[in-house]
Amino acid sequence: MSEVDAPPTPAAPPRPRRSPAKLVRTAAWLALLVVLLALPLYLDAAWLKAGQYMMIGGVGAIGLTLVVGQAGQLSLAHAFFLLAGGTAYTVLSGPTDDDRVIGFGLDPGLSLLGAVAVAALLGLAFAPVAGRLRGIYLGVASLALVFLGLYFGQSAEEYTGGTSTGRTPAPFSLFGFPFSNDGPEISLLGVPIRQAERTWYLFLLLTVLAFVIARGAVRGRVGRSWRAVRDNEAAAAVMGVSVMRAKAGAFAVSSAYGGLAGAMTVLWFDILKPDESEFGTYGINVSIAYLAMVIIGGLGSVSGALVGALIVNGLPQVLALYSADLGWFSGTGDGALTPVLVSSFVYGAAIVLVVLFEPGGLAAIGRRLTRRRQPPEEKP
């Protein structure tokens, strides 16, 4: 066949162009990351400590929004998985020569992974219950885990150290690099990078990893199966989705995030101390606070969960720091206002406003504003 008779070579399909809105969002995320990396060079240790607590809330809230917003399962057991993750990290990394408590002396990095795995396995153990219940019934059943954690923390003193003294976790190190004041002295732009700065970068790394993994799951096949089960279980089963497996997977992933947040909590407090009552570091109030984060940020929104954690976990820290300078909350009576109490009023009012005026939370408001700022598409 001559070149004249040869059929024309088909043109390659044009590459899809990224929309300006996506480019703007990517640039905004990168700019935010740069700011977060630079903050330890300008903030003192107290503000860094407050930011670390916000990142702990962000990691836990991401896990909860996956099971509540994406899979449609109401869980009030997040405080239990925080306690499980914190206990697992402390036990796995604890010294083996302490006669009072049990320790395995593992590397802290491996212990952190072990804490995530232990929490995920506990979530899988609860999966048969989560697969058969839904709505308020699942919420009440999951709440029982919080009381189970309260009993475990008080009775298993060889693991938790007991409510009176608790136990100190092993300092975290990664590949031999300590995230404490021990080890080599490091400075960046004339600022010494000590424990507060190192812990900030560690928590930032864990938060970014948690965010990226969750976004990937939501946008992938796993997230589609979760949403199918959330919207209509019968229709999801007809489409070939294993309802039980999807529910179990969502609960296990959420539990793993809770375990990671629990290990971060132990490192932040530098002590594992179980609660003496159902209201404390791992009590009902914590489960409600995490639920408030995902409601305020927007059910199912990964980035909204971070904003909700910024409000719920960040407001008490910020009020406590400013109150020392302004003389707030100086009352000593039983009815005196505290930063935690004021913050509870604020995010409680925020929940009411969200439910009444914007059920999609802050994420829905952000999406609406983004659509309004997008330029109209050009017609061919």
URQUI-V860826 format. One line per field, one symbol per residue. phi: phi as a letter, one per 40 degrees, with the letter a starting at -180 (. if undefined). burial: b if it has 16 or more other ideal C-beta (glycine too) atoms within 10 Angstrom, else e. A space follows every 50 residues. Layout:
phi=???
burial=???
//
This chain:
phi=.ccccccccccccccccccdccccccccccccccccccdccbbccccccc cccccdcccccccccccccccgbcbbbcccccccccccccccccccbccc bcabgccdccccccccccccccccccddcccbbagccccccccccccccc ccccccccbcggccbgacccdcabfgcccaccgccbbbfgbccbcccccd cccccccccccccccccccccccccccccccacccccccgcccccccccc cccccccccccccccccccgabbcccacbicbbcccccccccdcccchdg ccccccccccccccccccccccccccgcfccbcccccbdccccccccccc ccccccbadcgccccccccccccccccccc
burial=eeeeeeeeeeeeeeeeeeeeeeeeeeeeeeeeeeebeeebeebeeebbbb bbbbbbbbbbbbbbbbbbbbbbbbbbbbbbbbbbbbbbbbbbbbeeeeee bbbeebbbeebbbbbbebbbebbbebbebbbebbeeebbebbbebbeebb ebbeebbebbbbbeebbbbbbbbeeeeebeeeeeeeeeeeeebbbbbbbb ebbbebbeebbeebeebbeeebbbbbbbbbeebeebeeeebeebebbbbb bbbbbbbbbbbbbbbbbbeebbbbbeeeebbbbbbbbbbbbbbbbbbbbb bbbbbbbbbbbbbbbbbebbeebeeeeebeeeeeeeeebeeebbeebeeb beebeeeeebbbbbebeeeeeeeeeeeeee
//
